[in-house]
Amino acid sequence: QLVQSEDQNGNVSWVLAVPNDPVKDVEILKVSMGTEHPLAGAAFELYADKDVDSATGKPIEGREPLVTGSSDASGRLSLGKLRRGDYWLYETEAPEGYVLKTTPIRIYVTAAGVTYDEGTTTSGSNAGVNRDEQRDVYVLTVTNSTGYELPNAGGPGTAVFTLVGAALLLGAGYVL
């Protein structure tokens, strides 16, 4: 914005006002839920809030992500310097043996700092946000689980019980 001013002697001066919107350096630390073991190979896409349909929580067709990338061997992925605003982070590929996150992670950048919500107690309380003072970067801890292995049901052992039960029913029917 160009602003003109005049002093009491009639001298005119012009001032160019350039807003300086602060940015925050942000990175993801992808870890295994419960063990905090770093996970490599988690792929992400970051979208600005304006590029996401808030009703569906999905990116608007034709909009390009601001950042795409995968977590490295230390579980880290830099999202770069983000301006003040809201962002949506989508996991597009889970590390091998882990379950893909189906809900987006909301990231909020303000003048005061960075917060996020991935739907866990850690992110909801912002206990998962660490500021690395030496590198001046906000590190957001994002978890992944291996899911649950269901017990095997209906194996070959059930056939014996079925046959014995059927024989008992036939025997009971014959007696009556």
C-alpha positions in Angstrom: 0.0 0.0 0.0 1.4 3.4 -1.0 0.7 6.2 1.5 1.3 9.9 0.9 2.1 12.3 3.7 2.9 16.0 3.8 4.7 17.9 6.6 4.1 21.4 7.8 6.5 22.9 5.2 4.5 21.3 2.3 7.1 18.6 1.6 5.4 15.5 0.3 6.7 12.0 1.0 5.6 8.6 0.0 5.8 5.5 2.1 5.3 2.0 0.7 3.8 -0.2 3.4 4.5 -3.9 2.8 2.8 -6.3 5.1 5.2 -8.9 6.6 3.2 -12.0 7.2 5.2 -14.2 9.6 5.8 -17.8 8.5 6.5 -20.9 10.6 8.7 -23.7 9.5 6.8 -27.0 10.1 7.7 -30.6 9.8 6.0 -33.9 10.5 7.5 -36.7 12.6 5.8 -40.0 11.7 5.9 -42.6 14.5 4.4 -45.9 15.4 1.6 -45.6 17.9 2.6 -46.7 21.4 6.3 -47.2 20.6 7.2 -43.8 19.2 9.5 -45.6 16.7 10.1 -43.4 13.6 8.3 -44.6 10.4 9.7 -44.1 6.9 7.7 -44.2 3.7 4.5 -42.4 4.8 3.4 -40.3 1.9 1.5 -37.0 2.4 -0.2 -34.2 0.5 -0.7 -30.7 2.1 -3.5 -28.4 0.9 -4.4 -24.9 1.9 -7.8 -24.5 3.5 -9.1 -22.7 0.4 -8.4 -25.8 -1.7 -10.5 -28.1 0.4 -14.3 -28.5 0.4 -15.0 -28.1 4.1 -18.3 -30.0 3.8 -16.7 -33.2 2.5 -13.2 -32.7 3.9 -11.7 -33.6 0.5 -9.5 -31.5 -1.8 -11.5 -29.6 -4.5 -11.1 -31.3 -7.9 -8.3 -29.7 -9.9 -6.5 -28.1 -7.0 -2.9 -29.0 -6.5 -1.3 -29.7 -3.2 1.2 -27.2 -1.8 3.6 -30.0 -0.7 3.9 -33.7 -1.5 6.4 -36.0 0.0 7.3 -39.0 2.1 8.7 -39.4 5.6 12.5 -40.3 5.5 14.3 -42.9 7.5 14.1 -40.7 10.6 10.3 -40.4 10.2 10.5 -36.7 9.2 9.0 -34.8 6.3 9.4 -31.0 6.0 6.3 -29.1 5.0 8.4 -25.9 4.6 7.6 -22.4 5.7 3.9 -22.0 6.1 2.1 -18.7 6.2 -0.6 -17.9 8.8 -3.7 -19.9 8.0 -5.3 -23.4 8.1 -4.1 -26.4 6.2 -5.2 -30.0 5.5 -2.7 -32.8 5.5 -3.7 -36.1 3.9 -1.8 -39.4 4.2 -1.8 -40.9 0.8 0.3 -44.0 1.5 1.0 -45.7 4.8 4.3 -47.3 5.7 4.4 -51.1 5.0 2.5 -53.0 7.7 0.6 -49.9 8.9 -3.0 -48.7 8.4 -3.6 -45.7 6.2 -5.1 -42.6 8.0 -8.5 -42.0 6.6 -9.1 -38.6 8.2 -7.1 -35.5 7.3 -4.9 -33.9 9.8 -5.8 -30.2 10.4 -2.8 -27.8 10.9 -3.4 -24.3 12.2 -0.6 -21.7 11.8 -1.0 -18.5 13.8 1.2 -15.6 14.9 1.6 -17.4 18.2 2.7 -20.7 16.8 1.4 -24.0 15.3 -1.2 -26.4 16.5 -2.8 -29.4 14.9 -5.5 -32.1 15.2 -5.2 -35.6 13.9 -8.1 -36.8 16.1 -5.9 -38.2 19.0 -5.5 -37.1 22.6 -1.9 -36.1 21.8 -2.8 -33.7 19.0 -5.9 -32.5 20.7 -3.9 -31.4 23.7 -1.1 -30.2 21.5 1.3 -32.5 23.5 2.5 -33.7 20.1 3.8 -30.2 19.0 7.4 -29.6 19.8 9.4 -26.5 18.9 13.0 -27.3 18.0 14.5 -24.0 19.1 17.9 -24.6 17.5 16.4 -25.2 14.0 13.4 -22.8 14.6 10.9 -25.5 13.4 7.6 -26.8 14.7 7.6 -30.6 14.8 4.2 -32.3 14.7 4.1 -35.9 15.9 1.7 -38.0 13.7 1.0 -41.6 14.7 0.2 -44.7 12.8 -1.0 -48.1 14.0 -0.6 -51.6 12.6 -4.3 -52.2 13.1 -5.6 -55.3 14.9 -5.2 -58.9 13.9 -8.5 -60.7 14.3 -8.5 -64.3 15.6 -9.0 -67.0 13.1 -12.7 -68.1 13.2 -14.2 -71.0 11.3 -11.1 -73.2 11.0 -11.2 -77.0 10.4 -11.8 -77.7 14.1 -15.4 -76.4 13.8 -16.4 -79.2 11.4 -16.0 -81.8 14.1 -18.3 -79.9 16.5 -20.9 -79.4 13.8 -21.0 -83.2 13.0 -21.2 -84.2 16.6 -24.0 -81.6 17.2 -25.9 -82.9 14.2 -25.5 -86.5 15.4 -26.8 -85.6 18.8 -29.8 -83.8 17.3 -30.6 -86.9 15.2 -30.2 -89.2 18.1 -32.5 -87.0 20.2 -35.1 -87.0 17.4 -35.0 -90.8 17.2 -35.5 -91.2 20.9 -38.5 -88.9 21.0 
